[in-house]
Amino acid sequence: MSDVPQRVTPTGRLVPPDLDEAMVAAVVGAFYARARQDEVIGPVFNRVVAADHWPQHIQTITDFWSSMLLGSGRYMGRPMPKHIAIPELSDAHFQRWLTLFRETVDELCPPHIAALFLDRAERIGHNFRIRIAQFRGEDPMQVKPQRG
């Protein structure tokens, strides 16, 4: 039995002892540095987020992931309307997001934490794609999960 105390999020999920704010910040920073340069999703990010807003955007996304994985409660935003408002978002964009996200977490995290990040990213991406389909008048039942 480990001497490391178990951490639990407010929703009751266990937090691995080696997952912390520094790792969340490292993943977010590395991912968005990569994503902004990517030929598929970079143009979307760079059009939607002004160059001088990137530091704040990185902090907001770090707060989001901290809330999702660590239960910090720092993120209080509503990401769905912002994503629905991007007309060119497609399944290809979400698939590329997941692929780059997997590459980033696989490089920076132990396998059990990379799997936790990726599982959450896949669920988030699927939920966004369903809501975007609904907003566009498409059949959300046709939206199939994507894997990173």
C-alpha positions as CSV (number, residue, x, y, z in Angstrom):
1,M,0.0,0.0,0.0
2,S,1.3,3.5,-0.9
3,D,2.1,6.1,1.7
4,V,1.0,8.8,-0.8
5,P,-2.5,10.0,0.2
6,Q,-5.2,9.6,-2.4
7,R,-6.6,12.8,-3.9
8,V,-10.2,12.8,-5.0
9,T,-11.9,15.5,-7.1
10,P,-15.1,17.1,-5.9
11,T,-16.9,14.7,-8.2
12,G,-15.3,11.7,-6.7
13,R,-12.7,10.8,-9.3
14,L,-9.3,9.7,-8.0
15,V,-6.4,11.9,-9.1
16,P,-3.1,10.1,-9.7
17,P,-0.5,11.3,-7.2
18,D,1.9,12.2,-9.9
19,L,-0.6,14.4,-11.8
20,D,-0.3,18.0,-10.7
21,E,-0.8,21.6,-11.9
22,A,2.7,21.7,-13.3
23,M,2.0,18.7,-15.6
24,V,-1.3,20.2,-16.7
25,A,0.4,23.5,-17.5
26,A,3.2,21.7,-19.4
27,V,0.7,19.7,-21.5
28,V,-1.4,22.7,-22.4
29,G,1.6,24.9,-23.2
30,A,3.3,22.3,-25.4
31,F,0.0,21.3,-27.1
32,Y,-0.9,24.8,-28.1
33,A,2.6,25.6,-29.3
34,R,2.3,22.6,-31.6
35,A,-1.3,23.3,-32.6
36,R,-0.7,26.9,-33.5
37,Q,1.9,25.7,-36.1
38,D,-0.2,22.9,-37.4
39,E,-1.3,23.2,-41.0
40,V,-4.8,21.8,-40.3
41,I,-5.9,23.4,-37.0
42,G,-3.3,26.2,-36.7
43,P,-5.2,28.5,-39.1
44,V,-8.4,28.1,-37.1
45,F,-6.7,28.8,-33.8
46,N,-4.8,31.7,-35.2
47,R,-7.9,33.3,-36.7
48,V,-10.1,32.9,-33.7
49,V,-7.5,33.7,-31.0
50,A,-5.6,37.0,-31.6
51,A,-1.9,36.9,-31.1
52,D,-1.9,39.1,-28.1
53,H,-4.7,37.0,-26.4
54,W,-2.7,33.7,-26.5
55,P,-1.2,34.1,-23.0
56,Q,-4.7,34.6,-21.5
57,H,-6.1,31.8,-23.7
58,I,-3.4,29.4,-22.5
59,Q,-4.2,30.3,-18.9
60,T,-7.9,29.7,-19.5
61,I,-7.3,26.3,-21.1
62,T,-4.9,25.4,-18.3
63,D,-7.7,26.3,-15.8
64,F,-10.1,24.1,-17.9
65,W,-7.8,21.1,-17.8
66,S,-7.0,21.7,-14.1
67,S,-10.7,21.6,-13.4
68,M,-11.4,18.6,-15.5
69,L,-8.5,16.4,-14.2
70,L,-7.7,17.8,-10.8
71,G,-11.1,19.1,-9.7
72,S,-9.6,22.6,-9.0
73,G,-12.8,24.4,-10.0
74,R,-10.8,27.2,-11.5
75,Y,-12.6,27.1,-14.9
76,M,-16.0,28.7,-15.0
77,G,-16.4,29.4,-18.7
78,R,-18.7,28.0,-21.4
79,P,-16.6,26.6,-24.2
80,M,-19.4,25.2,-26.3
81,P,-20.8,28.5,-27.7
82,K,-17.3,29.6,-28.7
83,H,-16.7,26.4,-30.7
84,I,-20.2,26.4,-32.2
85,A,-19.5,29.9,-33.5
86,I,-16.5,28.6,-35.6
87,P,-18.2,27.8,-39.0
88,E,-15.3,25.8,-40.5
89,L,-14.9,23.4,-37.6
90,S,-15.2,19.8,-39.0
91,D,-14.5,16.3,-37.9
92,A,-11.1,16.6,-39.6
93,H,-10.2,19.4,-37.2
94,F,-11.3,17.4,-34.2
95,Q,-9.4,14.4,-35.4
96,R,-6.2,16.4,-35.9
97,W,-6.7,18.0,-32.4
98,L,-6.9,14.5,-30.9
99,T,-3.8,13.3,-32.8
100,L,-1.7,16.2,-31.7
101,F,-3.0,15.9,-28.2
102,R,-2.1,12.2,-28.0
103,E,1.4,13.0,-29.3
104,T,1.8,15.7,-26.7
105,V,0.6,13.7,-23.7
106,D,2.5,10.6,-24.8
107,E,5.7,12.7,-24.8
108,L,5.2,14.5,-21.6
109,C,3.3,12.2,-19.3
110,P,3.6,8.7,-17.8
111,P,1.3,6.3,-19.7
112,H,-1.4,6.2,-17.0
113,I,-1.7,10.0,-17.0
114,A,-1.5,10.2,-20.8
115,A,-4.4,7.8,-21.0
116,L,-6.4,9.9,-18.5
117,F,-5.8,13.1,-20.5
118,L,-6.6,11.3,-23.8
119,D,-9.8,9.7,-22.5
120,R,-11.0,13.1,-21.3
121,A,-10.0,14.7,-24.6
122,E,-11.9,12.1,-26.6
123,R,-15.0,12.6,-24.5
124,I,-14.8,16.4,-24.8
125,G,-14.3,16.2,-28.6
126,H,-17.2,13.8,-29.1
127,N,-19.5,16.0,-27.0
128,F,-18.5,19.1,-28.9
129,R,-19.1,17.4,-32.2
130,I,-22.6,16.2,-31.2
131,R,-23.5,19.7,-30.1
132,I,-22.1,21.3,-33.2
133,A,-24.1,18.8,-35.4
134,Q,-27.3,19.7,-33.5
135,F,-26.6,23.4,-33.9
136,R,-26.1,22.9,-37.7
137,G,-29.3,20.9,-38.0
138,E,-27.5,17.6,-38.6
139,D,-28.4,14.3,-37.1
140,P,-26.3,14.0,-33.9
141,M,-26.8,10.2,-34.0
142,Q,-24.5,10.1,-37.0
143,V,-21.6,11.5,-34.9
144,K,-19.3,8.6,-34.1
145,P,-16.5,8.8,-31.5
146,Q,-13.0,9.6,-32.7
147,R,-9.8,8.2,-31.1
148,G,-6.6,10.1,-30.8
